[in-house]
Amino acid sequence: MKNKKILVWFRNDLRLHDNEMLVEAIAKSDSILPVYFFDPRYFEETKFGTSKTGAFRARFLIESVAALRGAFRKMGGDILVLQGKPEDHIKELVEQFDIAEVYHHREVGPEETLISDNVEDLLWTLRINLKHFIGHTLYNKEDLPFPIKDIPDVFAQFKKKTERDAIVKSCFVSPESITFVENEEWGTVPSLIELGFVLDHDSVESSSPEGGEEAGLEQLGQLLAERSDIYLKTNIKATIDKPGFSSYLSSWLALGCLSPRKVYWQVKEAEGKFGGNSNFNQILLGLLWRDYFRFMFKKHGIAFFQEGSLENDILYAFEAKGPELDNWKSGRTGNAVVDKFMYDLNETGFIPHAGRLLVATFLIHVLRIHWTFGAAYFEEKLIDYAPASNWGNWASVAGVSKDAKSKNGFDLNKQIKILEVVLPDDPSFV
């Protein structure tokens, strides 16, 4: 086809490095049209009375899209930014720009998958192909030592077989030049107010990390610099020993500003320079857990939650809901450690993994509130929210996931005793 144009639909893949979709689109076309949709469905209220996206993550997303725009502008192009559903705009864009093919990264969550299906059906009527890429995992599915249908449901087995028999591929190199489709109006990146947020304090602007590929790469570089073990324990405020350690990379990973493979190979390079340490091991383990939950949703879909009466359980929970849920959300449970983590979540949009397990266990096994209410609240509040990891972790704590060995495996009282010893009084601690 003469002058072949490919529309590159960006979703949670807001980067240039290690982006197979972008590399192939450039190679297979004469010019590309990058597009990002601020889909209103991600800013609506859920049936749990929470927002699908809170102000912290919305700000991080705005910054990440703006950063990608800046990277494209340095290469003489831009990214088309639209507010609306992809299904409502794709047909017009294909016809307006004479698009030959549409590329995108396919997600595994049911809502995200449905959006892909809707767009694919629409494009099919135009005889346009929607090509799927999967660039969110450390391991490509075709490189796993088992097909998706045979992936072990127990994480320990998944980890053992994958680390032994699979390989982590090299990263795709960032493009040095791109030919963009000619266009006069590229749209504007919306503000928080334009997305419907009412800001009543400054913490959204000052207390959370900066979005975008460059900021993520800078964080990764600092994390793995010489004397990194000291850096991890001071500069990033990870003063709790292993139970509270966090690399703080998850926000950039969630939006695809960082590639899991980039993180993996940078850690391996740092290990070669400085030797291994427990913090490096925690980073790599976290990447494996991300893969595990994504592949579990790919394998099982909603059946990953082993609750045959899930909808009825949620309805019953609504009827039985008392003040305990609101007290948990606002950090007024009376348990100092739980309340401290919930305070941090509300004020910063982040708490370390051990804190998430602790407050989840308290909600489910102490307050006896259905786990989905907590998962929905985390969906709103977390900067680093990722559907598979968030809902998968909550299901594991509740004991309704496919990994039977994870059920009831988190000792609340033990963790509270550990954290009470090391938790500082500084309210800015995370």
TORKOL-4160 file (C-alpha; in steps of 0.2 Angstrom, whole numbers, padded with zeros to 4 digits, m for minus):
430
<pt num="1" X="0000" Y="0000" Z="0000"/>
<pt num="2" X="0007" Y="0017" Z="m0005"/>
<pt num="3" X="0009" Y="0029" Z="0010"/>
<pt num="4" X="0003" Y="0016" Z="0023"/>
<pt num="5" X="m0003" Y="0025" Z="0039"/>
<pt num="6" X="m0004" Y="0016" Z="0055"/>
<pt num="7" X="m0014" Y="0023" Z="0070"/>
<pt num="8" X="m0005" Y="0018" Z="0086"/>
<pt num="9" X="m0018" Y="0018" Z="0101"/>
<pt num="10" X="m0008" Y="0021" Z="0117"/>
<pt num="11" X="m0016" Y="0015" Z="0133"/>
<pt num="12" X="m0005" Y="0009" Z="0148"/>
<pt num="13" X="0011" Y="0009" Z="0138"/>
<pt num="14" X="0016" Y="0028" Z="0139"/>
<pt num="15" X="0034" Y="0026" Z="0134"/>
<pt num="16" X="0046" Y="0025" Z="0119"/>
<pt num="17" X="0058" Y="0012" Z="0126"/>
<pt num="18" X="0055" Y="m0007" Z="0124"/>
<pt num="19" X="0039" Y="m0003" Z="0115"/>
<pt num="20" X="0036" Y="m0017" Z="0102"/>
<pt num="21" X="0020" Y="m0010" Z="0096"/>
<pt num="22" X="0028" Y="0007" Z="0092"/>
<pt num="23" X="0044" Y="m0001" Z="0084"/>
<pt num="24" X="0033" Y="m0012" Z="0073"/>
<pt num="25" X="0021" Y="0002" Z="0068"/>
<pt num="26" X="0036" Y="0013" Z="0063"/>
<pt num="27" X="0044" Y="m0002" Z="0053"/>
<pt num="28" X="0028" Y="m0007" Z="0044"/>
<pt num="29" X="0021" Y="0010" Z="0039"/>
<pt num="30" X="0026" Y="0026" Z="0030"/>
<pt num="31" X="0019" Y="0037" Z="0044"/>
<pt num="32" X="0010" Y="0034" Z="0061"/>
<pt num="33" X="m0004" Y="0043" Z="0070"/>
<pt num="34" X="m0001" Y="0041" Z="0089"/>
<pt num="35" X="m0018" Y="0043" Z="0099"/>
<pt num="36" X="m0022" Y="0044" Z="0117"/>
<pt num="37" X="m0040" Y="0044" Z="0123"/>
<pt num="38" X="m0045" Y="0051" Z="0140"/>
<pt num="39" X="m0060" Y="0039" Z="0142"/>
<pt num="40" X="m0074" Y="0045" Z="0153"/>
<pt num="41" X="m0078" Y="0028" Z="0159"/>
<pt num="42" X="m0062" Y="0028" Z="0169"/>
<pt num="43" X="m0068" Y="0044" Z="0179"/>
<pt num="44" X="m0085" Y="0038" Z="0183"/>
<pt num="45" X="m0092" Y="0032" Z="0200"/>
<pt num="46" X="m0092" Y="0013" Z="0203"/>
<pt num="47" X="m0106" Y="0003" Z="0211"/>
<pt num="48" X="m0096" Y="0004" Z="0227"/>
<pt num="49" X="m0098" Y="0023" Z="0228"/>
<pt num="50" X="m0080" Y="0026" Z="0224"/>
<pt num="51" X="m0072" Y="0034" Z="0209"/>
<pt num="52" X="m0063" Y="0023" Z="0196"/>
<pt num="53" X="m0049" Y="0035" Z="0196"/>
<pt num="54" X="m0044" Y="0047" Z="0210"/>
<pt num="55" X="m0035" Y="0063" Z="0209"/>
<pt num="56" X="m0018" Y="0056" Z="0213"/>
<pt num="57" X="m0018" Y="0044" Z="0199"/>
<pt num="58" X="m0027" Y="0056" Z="0187"/>
<pt num="59" X="m0013" Y="0069" Z="0190"/>
<pt num="60" X="0000" Y="0056" Z="0187"/>
<pt num="61" X="m0009" Y="0050" Z="0171"/>
<pt num="62" X="m0010" Y="0068" Z="0165"/>
<pt num="63" X="0009" Y="0071" Z="0167"/>
<pt num="64" X="0013" Y="0054" Z="0159"/>
<pt num="65" X="0003" Y="0058" Z="0143"/>
<pt num="66" X="0011" Y="0076" Z="0143"/>
<pt num="67" X="0028" Y="0068" Z="0144"/>
<pt num="68" X="0025" Y="0056" Z="0130"/>
<pt num="69" X="0019" Y="0071" Z="0120"/>
<pt num="70" X="0035" Y="0080" Z="0124"/>
<pt num="71" X="0045" Y="0066" Z="0118"/>
<pt num="72" X="0036" Y="0065" Z="0101"/>
<pt num="73" X="0037" Y="0084" Z="0099"/>
<pt num="74" X="0056" Y="0083" Z="0101"/>
<pt num="75" X="0055" Y="0071" Z="0086"/>
<pt num="76" X="0045" Y="0083" Z="0076"/>
<pt num="77" X="0028" Y="0075" Z="0079"/>
<pt num="78" X="0015" Y="0074" Z="0092"/>
<pt num="79" X="0001" Y="0063" Z="0099"/>
<pt num="80" X="m0017" Y="0066" Z="0096"/>
<pt num="81" X="m0026" Y="0068" Z="0113"/>
<pt num="82" X="m0045" Y="0066" Z="0114"/>
<pt num="83" X="m0058" Y="0066" Z="0127"/>
<pt num="84" X="m0070" Y="0052" Z="0124"/>
<pt num="85" X="m0073" Y="0033" Z="0121"/>
<pt num="86" X="m0061" Y="0025" Z="0108"/>
<pt num="87" X="m0077" Y="0017" Z="0100"/>
<pt num="88" X="m0084" Y="0035" Z="0097"/>
<pt num="89" X="m0069" Y="0041" Z="0088"/>
<pt num="90" X="m0059" Y="0027" Z="0079"/>
<pt num="91" X="m0070" Y="0026" Z="0064"/>
<pt num="92" X="m0069" Y="0045" Z="0061"/>
<pt num="93" X="m0050" Y="0045" Z="0063"/>
<pt num="94" X="m0048" Y="0030" Z="0051"/>
<pt num="95" X="m0058" Y="0038" Z="0038"/>
<pt num="96" X="m0050" Y="0056" Z="0041"/>
<pt num="97" X="m0032" Y="0050" Z="0040"/>
<pt num="98" X="m0034" Y="0035" Z="0028"/>
<pt num="99" X="m0028" Y="0023" Z="0041"/>
<pt num="100" X="m0023" Y="0006" Z="0035"/>
<pt num="101" X="m0021" Y="m0003" Z="0052"/>
<pt num="102" X="m0023" Y="0001" Z="0071"/>
<pt num="103" X="m0011" Y="m0006" Z="0084"/>
<pt num="104" X="m0014" Y="m0007" Z="0102"/>
<pt num="105" X="m0009" Y="m0016" Z="0118"/>
<pt num="106" X="m0022" Y="m0028" Z="0124"/>
<pt num="107" X="m0026" Y="m0028" Z="0143"/>
<pt num="108" X="m0032" Y="m0043" Z="0153"/>
<pt num="109" X="m0046" Y="m0034" Z="0164"/>
<pt num="110" X="m0064" Y="m0038" Z="0159"/>
<pt num="111" X="m0068" Y="m0019" Z="0157"/>
<pt num="112" X="m0052" Y="m0016" Z="0147"/>
<pt num="113" X="m0054" Y="m0031" Z="0136"/>
<pt num="114" X="m0072" Y="m0026" Z="0132"/>
<pt num="115" X="m0066" Y="m0010" Z="0126"/>
<pt num="116" X="m0054" Y="m0018" Z="0114"/>
<pt num="117" X="m0068" Y="m0030" Z="0108"/>
<pt num="118" X="m0079" Y="m0015" Z="0104"/>
<pt num="119" X="m0066" Y="m0006" Z="0094"/>
<pt num="120" X="m0061" Y="m0022" Z="0085"/>
<pt num="121" X="m0079" Y="m0025" Z="0080"/>
<pt num="122" X="m0081" Y="m0008" Z="0074"/>
<pt num="123" X="m0065" Y="m0009" Z="0064"/>
<pt num="124" X="m0070" Y="m0025" Z="0056"/>
<pt num="125" X="m0085" Y="m0017" Z="0048"/>
<pt num="126" X="m0072" Y="m0005" Z="0040"/>
<pt num="127" X="m0061" Y="m0020" Z="0035"/>
<pt num="128" X="m0047" Y="m0013" Z="0046"/>
<pt num="129" X="m0036" Y="m0024" Z="0057"/>
<pt num="130" X="m0034" Y="m0021" Z="0075"/>
<pt num="131" X="m0017" Y="m0028" Z="0079"/>
<pt num="132" X="m0014" Y="m0034" Z="0097"/>
<pt num="133" X="0002" Y="m0032" Z="0107"/>
<pt num="134" X="0006" Y="m0038" Z="0124"/>
<pt num="135" X="0020" Y="m0027" Z="0132"/>
<pt num="136" X="0015" Y="m0026" Z="0150"/>
<pt num="137" X="0024" Y="m0042" Z="0157"/>
<pt num="138" X="0042" Y="m0047" Z="0160"/>
<pt num="139" X="0039" Y="m0064" Z="0151"/>
<pt num="140" X="0031" Y="m0065" Z="0134"/>
<pt num="141" X="0017" Y="m0078" Z="0134"/>
<pt num="142" X="0025" Y="m0087" Z="0120"/>
<pt num="143" X="0041" Y="m0089" Z="0130"/>
<pt num="144" X="0033" Y="m0097" Z="0145"/>
<pt num="145" X="0037" Y="m0115" Z="0148"/>
<pt num="146" X="0018" Y="m0119" Z="0147"/>
<pt num="147" X="0003" Y="m0113" Z="0137"/>
<pt num="148" X="m0008" Y="m0100" Z="0145"/>
<pt num="149" X="m0021" Y="m0114" Z="0149"/>
<pt num="150" X="m0008" Y="m0124" Z="0159"/>
<pt num="151" X="0000" Y="m0110" Z="0169"/>
<pt num="152" X="0001" Y="m0116" Z="0187"/>
<pt num="153" X="m0012" Y="m0108" Z="0198"/>
<pt num="154" X="0000" Y="m0108" Z="0213"/>
<pt num="155" X="0012" Y="m0094" Z="0212"/>
<pt num="156" X="0026" Y="m0104" Z="0220"/>
<pt num="157" X="0025" Y="m0116" Z="0206"/>
<pt num="158" X="0023" Y="m0103" Z="0193"/>
<pt num="159" X="0039" Y="m0094" Z="0199"/>
<pt num="160" X="0049" Y="m0110" Z="0200"/>
<pt num="161" X="0046" Y="m0116" Z="0183"/>
<pt num="162" X="0046" Y="m0099" Z="0175"/>
<pt num="163" X="0063" Y="m0094" Z="0182"/>
<pt num="164" X="0070" Y="m0111" Z="0178"/>
<pt num="165" X="0064" Y="m0113" Z="0160"/>
<pt num="166" X="0059" Y="m0096" Z="0153"/>
<pt num="167" X="0070" Y="m0082" Z="0147"/>
<pt num="168" X="0068" Y="m0063" Z="0148"/>
<pt num="169" X="0070" Y="m0055" Z="0131"/>
<pt num="170" X="0081" Y="m0040" Z="0128"/>
<pt num="171" X="0072" Y="m0023" Z="0127"/>
<pt num="172" X="0067" Y="m0015" Z="0111"/>
<pt num="173" X="0077" Y="0000" Z="0107"/>
<pt num="174" X="0069" Y="0017" Z="0108"/>
<pt num="175" X="0066" Y="0024" Z="0090"/>
<pt num="176" X="0078" Y="0037" Z="0085"/>
<pt num="177" X="0066" Y="0045" Z="0072"/>
<pt num="178" X="0048" Y="0044" Z="0068"/>
<pt num="179" X="0038" Y="0050" Z="0053"/>
<pt num="180" X="0021" Y="0056" Z="0059"/>
<pt num="181" X="0005" Y="0058" Z="0050"/>
<pt num="182" X="0002" Y="0076" Z="0045"/>
<pt num="183" X="m0011" Y="0085" Z="0056"/>
<pt num="184" X="m0015" Y="0102" Z="0062"/>
<pt num="185" X="m0025" Y="0100" Z="0078"/>
<pt num="186" X="m0018" Y="0088" Z="0091"/>
<pt num="187" X="m0029" Y="0092" Z="0105"/>
<pt num="188" X="m0025" Y="0097" Z="0123"/>
<pt num="189" X="m0021" Y="0087" Z="0138"/>
<pt num="190" X="m0035" Y="0090" Z="0150"/>
<pt num="191" X="m0032" Y="0097" Z="0168"/>
<pt num="192" X="m0038" Y="0089" Z="0184"/>
<pt num="193" X="m0053" Y="0101" Z="0184"/>
<pt num="194" X="m0057" Y="0097" Z="0166"/>
<pt num="195" X="m0058" Y="0079" Z="0171"/>
<pt num="196" X="m0071" Y="0083" Z="0185"/>
<pt num="197" X="m0060" Y="0084" Z="0200"/>
<pt num="198" X="m0063" Y="0097" Z="0214"/>
<pt num="199" X="m0046" Y="0101" Z="0222"/>
<pt num="200" X="m0047" Y="0106" Z="0240"/>
<pt num="201" X="m0029" Y="0105" Z="0246"/>
<pt num="202" X="m0012" Y="0105" Z="0238"/>
<pt num="203" X="m0006" Y="0087" Z="0242"/>
<pt num="204" X="m0011" Y="0081" Z="0225"/>
<pt num="205" X="0001" Y="0092" Z="0218"/>
<pt num="206" X="0015" Y="0090" Z="0230"/>
<pt num="207" X="0015" Y="0073" Z="0238"/>
<pt num="208" X="0016" Y="0061" Z="0224"/>
<pt num="209" X="0029" Y="0056" Z="0211"/>
<pt num="210" X="0030" Y="0064" Z="0194"/>
<pt num="211" X="0023" Y="0055" Z="0179"/>
<pt num="212" X="0031" Y="0051" Z="0163"/>
<pt num="213" X="0045" Y="0040" Z="0155"/>
<pt num="214" X="0059" Y="0051" Z="0159"/>
<pt num="215" X="0054" Y="0053" Z="0178"/>
<pt num="216" X="0052" Y="0034" Z="0179"/>
<pt num="217" X="0069" Y="0031" Z="0171"/>
<pt num="218" X="0077" Y="0043" Z="0183"/>
<pt num="219" X="0069" Y="0035" Z="0198"/>
<pt num="220" X="0076" Y="0018" Z="0192"/>
<pt num="221" X="0093" Y="0025" Z="0189"/>
<pt num="222" X="0094" Y="0032" Z="0206"/>
<pt num="223" X="0087" Y="0017" Z="0214"/>
<pt num="224" X="0101" Y="0006" Z="0206"/>
<pt num="225" X="0116" Y="0018" Z="0208"/>
<pt num="226" X="0131" Y="0014" Z="0217"/>
<pt num="227" X="0128" Y="0012" Z="0236"/>
<pt num="228" X="0110" Y="0008" Z="0231"/>
<pt num="229" X="0107" Y="m0002" Z="0247"/>
<pt num="230" X="0110" Y="0014" Z="0257"/>
<pt num="231" X="0099" Y="0024" Z="0245"/>
<pt num="232" X="0085" Y="0012" Z="0246"/>
<pt num="233" X="0085" Y="0014" Z="0265"/>
<pt num="234" X="0086" Y="0033" Z="0266"/>
<pt num="235" X="0082" Y="0043" Z="0251"/>
<pt num="236" X="0066" Y="0034" Z="0247"/>
<pt num="237" X="0061" Y="0033" Z="0265"/>
<pt num="238" X="0061" Y="0014" Z="0265"/>
<pt num="239" X="0066" Y="0013" Z="0283"/>
<pt num="240" X="0056" Y="m0002" Z="0287"/>
<pt num="241" X="0066" Y="m0017" Z="0284"/>
<pt num="242" X="0060" Y="m0030" Z="0271"/>
<pt num="243" X="0042" Y="m0030" Z="0276"/>
<pt num="244" X="0040" Y="m0012" Z="0272"/>
<pt num="245" X="0052" Y="m0010" Z="0257"/>
<pt num="246" X="0046" Y="m0003" Z="0241"/>
<pt num="247" X="0056" Y="0002" Z="0226"/>
<pt num="248" X="0042" Y="0015" Z="0221"/>
<pt num="249" X="0043" Y="0010" Z="0203"/>
<pt num="250" X="0025" Y="0003" Z="0203"/>
<pt num="251" X="0017" Y="0019" Z="0198"/>
<pt num="252" X="0027" Y="0020" Z="0182"/>
<pt num="253" X="0025" Y="0002" Z="0178"/>
<pt num="254" X="0006" Y="0003" Z="0180"/>
<pt num="255" X="0005" Y="0016" Z="0166"/>
<pt num="256" X="0019" Y="0008" Z="0156"/>
<pt num="257" X="0030" Y="0023" Z="0158"/>
<pt num="258" X="0043" Y="0009" Z="0163"/>
<pt num="259" X="0045" Y="m0008" Z="0155"/>
<pt num="260" X="0046" Y="m0023" Z="0166"/>
<pt num="261" X="0060" Y="m0029" Z="0156"/>
<pt num="262" X="0069" Y="m0013" Z="0157"/>
<pt num="263" X="0068" Y="m0014" Z="0176"/>
<pt num="264" X="0074" Y="m0032" Z="0176"/>
<pt num="265" X="0089" Y="m0029" Z="0165"/>
<pt num="266" X="0094" Y="m0014" Z="0175"/>
<pt num="267" X="0093" Y="m0023" Z="0191"/>
<pt num="268" X="0104" Y="m0037" Z="0183"/>
<pt num="269" X="0116" Y="m0024" Z="0178"/>
<pt num="270" X="0117" Y="m0017" Z="0195"/>
<pt num="271" X="0119" Y="m0034" Z="0203"/>
<pt num="272" X="0134" Y="m0037" Z="0192"/>
<pt num="273" X="0142" Y="m0020" Z="0198"/>
<pt num="274" X="0138" Y="m0020" Z="0216"/>
<pt num="275" X="0132" Y="m0038" Z="0220"/>
<pt num="276" X="0115" Y="m0044" Z="0225"/>
<pt num="277" X="0105" Y="m0038" Z="0240"/>
<pt num="278" X="0088" Y="m0042" Z="0247"/>
<pt num="279" X="0080" Y="m0026" Z="0240"/>
<pt num="280" X="0085" Y="m0031" Z="0222"/>
<pt num="281" X="0077" Y="m0048" Z="0225"/>
<pt num="282" X="0061" Y="m0039" Z="0231"/>
<pt num="283" X="0061" Y="m0029" Z="0215"/>
<pt num="284" X="0062" Y="m0045" Z="0204"/>
<pt num="285" X="0050" Y="m0054" Z="0215"/>
<pt num="286" X="0037" Y="m0040" Z="0212"/>
<pt num="287" X="0039" Y="m0041" Z="0193"/>
<pt num="288" X="0035" Y="m0059" Z="0194"/>
<pt num="289" X="0020" Y="m0056" Z="0205"/>
<pt num="290" X="0014" Y="m0044" Z="0192"/>
<pt num="291" X="0016" Y="m0057" Z="0178"/>
<pt num="292" X="0007" Y="m0070" Z="0188"/>
<pt num="293" X="m0009" Y="m0060" Z="0191"/>
<pt num="294" X="m0009" Y="m0054" Z="0173"/>
<pt num="295" X="m0008" Y="m0072" Z="0167"/>
<pt num="296" X="m0020" Y="m0078" Z="0179"/>
<pt num="297" X="m0033" Y="m0066" Z="0172"/>
<pt num="298" X="m0028" Y="m0071" Z="0155"/>
<pt num="299" X="m0031" Y="m0089" Z="0159"/>
<pt num="300" X="m0047" Y="m0088" Z="0170"/>
<pt num="301" X="m0055" Y="m0071" Z="0168"/>
<pt num="302" X="m0067" Y="m0067" Z="0181"/>
<pt num="303" X="m0067" Y="m0085" Z="0187"/>
<pt num="304" X="m0051" Y="m0081" Z="0195"/>
<pt num="305" X="m0062" Y="m0076" Z="0210"/>
<pt num="306" X="m0068" Y="m0093" Z="0217"/>
<pt num="307" X="m0084" Y="m0086" Z="0223"/>
<pt num="308" X="m0099" Y="m0093" Z="0215"/>
<pt num="309" X="m0111" Y="m0081" Z="0223"/>
<pt num="310" X="m0100" Y="m0065" Z="0221"/>
<pt num="311" X="m0114" Y="m0053" Z="0215"/>
<pt num="312" X="m0126" Y="m0059" Z="0229"/>
<pt num="313" X="m0112" Y="m0058" Z="0242"/>
<pt num="314" X="m0109" Y="m0040" Z="0237"/>
<pt num="315" X="m0127" Y="m0036" Z="0238"/>
<pt num="316" X="m0128" Y="m0043" Z="0255"/>
<pt num="317" X="m0113" Y="m0033" Z="0260"/>
<pt num="318" X="m0122" Y="m0017" Z="0255"/>
<pt num="319" X="m0137" Y="m0022" Z="0266"/>
<pt num="320" X="m0126" Y="m0025" Z="0281"/>
<pt num="321" X="m0114" Y="m0011" Z="0278"/>
<pt num="322" X="m0111" Y="m0001" Z="0294"/>
<pt num="323" X="m0099" Y="0013" Z="0299"/>
<pt num="324" X="m0084" Y="0001" Z="0300"/>
<pt num="325" X="m0081" Y="0003" Z="0282"/>
<pt num="326" X="m0080" Y="0022" Z="0282"/>
<pt num="327" X="m0069" Y="0022" Z="0298"/>
<pt num="328" X="m0057" Y="0010" Z="0289"/>
<pt num="329" X="m0057" Y="0021" Z="0274"/>
<pt num="330" X="m0053" Y="0037" Z="0284"/>
<pt num="331" X="m0041" Y="0029" Z="0296"/>
<pt num="332" X="m0052" Y="0029" Z="0311"/>
<pt num="333" X="m0052" Y="0011" Z="0316"/>
<pt num="334" X="m0044" Y="0013" Z="0332"/>
<pt num="335" X="m0029" Y="0002" Z="0327"/>
<pt num="336" X="m0014" Y="0014" Z="0326"/>
<pt num="337" X="m0004" Y="0005" Z="0313"/>
<pt num="338" X="m0019" Y="0002" Z="0301"/>
<pt num="339" X="m0025" Y="0020" Z="0303"/>
<pt num="340" X="m0007" Y="0026" Z="0299"/>
<pt num="341" X="m0007" Y="0016" Z="0283"/>
<pt num="342" X="m0024" Y="0022" Z="0278"/>
<pt num="343" X="m0019" Y="0040" Z="0282"/>
<pt num="344" X="m0004" Y="0038" Z="0271"/>
<pt num="345" X="m0015" Y="0031" Z="0257"/>
<pt num="346" X="m0027" Y="0045" Z="0257"/>
<pt num="347" X="m0014" Y="0059" Z="0258"/>
<pt num="348" X="m0001" Y="0052" Z="0245"/>
<pt num="349" X="m0010" Y="0038" Z="0235"/>
<pt num="350" X="0003" Y="0026" Z="0240"/>
<pt num="351" X="0008" Y="0013" Z="0254"/>
<pt num="352" X="0020" Y="m0001" Z="0253"/>
<pt num="353" X="0015" Y="m0019" Z="0249"/>
<pt num="354" X="0016" Y="m0025" Z="0267"/>
<pt num="355" X="0004" Y="m0010" Z="0272"/>
<pt num="356" X="m0008" Y="m0015" Z="0259"/>
<pt num="357" X="m0008" Y="m0033" Z="0265"/>
<pt num="358" X="m0011" Y="m0027" Z="0283"/>
<pt num="359" X="m0025" Y="m0015" Z="0280"/>
<pt num="360" X="m0033" Y="m0028" Z="0268"/>
<pt num="361" X="m0032" Y="m0042" Z="0281"/>
<pt num="362" X="m0039" Y="m0030" Z="0294"/>
<pt num="363" X="m0054" Y="m0026" Z="0283"/>
<pt num="364" X="m0058" Y="m0043" Z="0278"/>
<pt num="365" X="m0054" Y="m0054" Z="0293"/>
<pt num="366" X="m0056" Y="m0042" Z="0308"/>
<pt num="367" X="m0070" Y="m0030" Z="0302"/>
<pt num="368" X="m0078" Y="m0044" Z="0292"/>
<pt num="369" X="m0082" Y="m0033" Z="0277"/>
<pt num="370" X="m0082" Y="m0040" Z="0259"/>
<pt num="371" X="m0065" Y="m0039" Z="0251"/>
<pt num="372" X="m0072" Y="m0031" Z="0235"/>
<pt num="373" X="m0076" Y="m0014" Z="0245"/>
<pt num="374" X="m0058" Y="m0013" Z="0249"/>
<pt num="375" X="m0052" Y="m0017" Z="0232"/>
<pt num="376" X="m0063" Y="m0004" Z="0225"/>
<pt num="377" X="m0057" Y="0009" Z="0237"/>
<pt num="378" X="m0039" Y="0005" Z="0232"/>
<pt num="379" X="m0044" Y="0007" Z="0214"/>
<pt num="380" X="m0049" Y="0025" Z="0217"/>
<pt num="381" X="m0034" Y="0029" Z="0228"/>
<pt num="382" X="m0019" Y="0021" Z="0222"/>
<pt num="383" X="m0007" Y="0030" Z="0210"/>
<pt num="384" X="0000" Y="0013" Z="0205"/>
<pt num="385" X="m0017" Y="0004" Z="0202"/>
<pt num="386" X="m0017" Y="m0010" Z="0190"/>
<pt num="387" X="m0032" Y="m0021" Z="0188"/>
<pt num="388" X="m0025" Y="m0038" Z="0189"/>
<pt num="389" X="m0013" Y="m0035" Z="0203"/>
<pt num="390" X="m0025" Y="m0025" Z="0214"/>
<pt num="391" X="m0040" Y="m0037" Z="0212"/>
<pt num="392" X="m0029" Y="m0052" Z="0212"/>
<pt num="393" X="m0020" Y="m0047" Z="0229"/>
<pt num="394" X="m0037" Y="m0043" Z="0237"/>
<pt num="395" X="m0044" Y="m0060" Z="0232"/>
<pt num="396" X="m0028" Y="m0069" Z="0239"/>
<pt num="397" X="m0030" Y="m0060" Z="0256"/>
<pt num="398" X="m0048" Y="m0065" Z="0256"/>
<pt num="399" X="m0044" Y="m0083" Z="0252"/>
<pt num="400" X="m0054" Y="m0084" Z="0236"/>
<pt num="401" X="m0041" Y="m0084" Z="0223"/>
<pt num="402" X="m0035" Y="m0099" Z="0213"/>
<pt num="403" X="m0019" Y="m0100" Z="0223"/>
<pt num="404" X="m0025" Y="m0110" Z="0237"/>
<pt num="405" X="m0008" Y="m0109" Z="0246"/>
<pt num="406" X="m0010" Y="m0091" Z="0248"/>
<pt num="407" X="m0026" Y="m0092" Z="0258"/>
<pt num="408" X="m0025" Y="m0086" Z="0276"/>
<pt num="409" X="m0006" Y="m0084" Z="0274"/>
<pt num="410" X="m0004" Y="m0067" Z="0281"/>
<pt num="411" X="m0003" Y="m0066" Z="0300"/>
<pt num="412" X="m0011" Y="m0049" Z="0304"/>
<pt num="413" X="m0005" Y="m0049" Z="0323"/>
<pt num="414" X="0013" Y="m0054" Z="0318"/>
<pt num="415" X="0014" Y="m0040" Z="0305"/>
<pt num="416" X="0007" Y="m0027" Z="0317"/>
<pt num="417" X="0019" Y="m0032" Z="0330"/>
<pt num="418" X="0034" Y="m0030" Z="0318"/>
<pt num="419" X="0027" Y="m0014" Z="0311"/>
<pt num="420" X="0024" Y="m0006" Z="0328"/>
<pt num="421" X="0042" Y="m0008" Z="0332"/>
<pt num="422" X="0049" Y="0001" Z="0317"/>
<pt num="423" X="0035" Y="0013" Z="0312"/>
<pt num="424" X="0041" Y="0031" Z="0314"/>
<pt num="425" X="0031" Y="0045" Z="0321"/>
<pt num="426" X="0033" Y="0056" Z="0306"/>
<pt num="427" X="0016" Y="0057" Z="0297"/>
<pt num="428" X="0024" Y="0059" Z="0280"/>
<pt num="429" X="0031" Y="0042" Z="0282"/>
<pt num="430" X="0027" Y="0030" Z="0268"/>
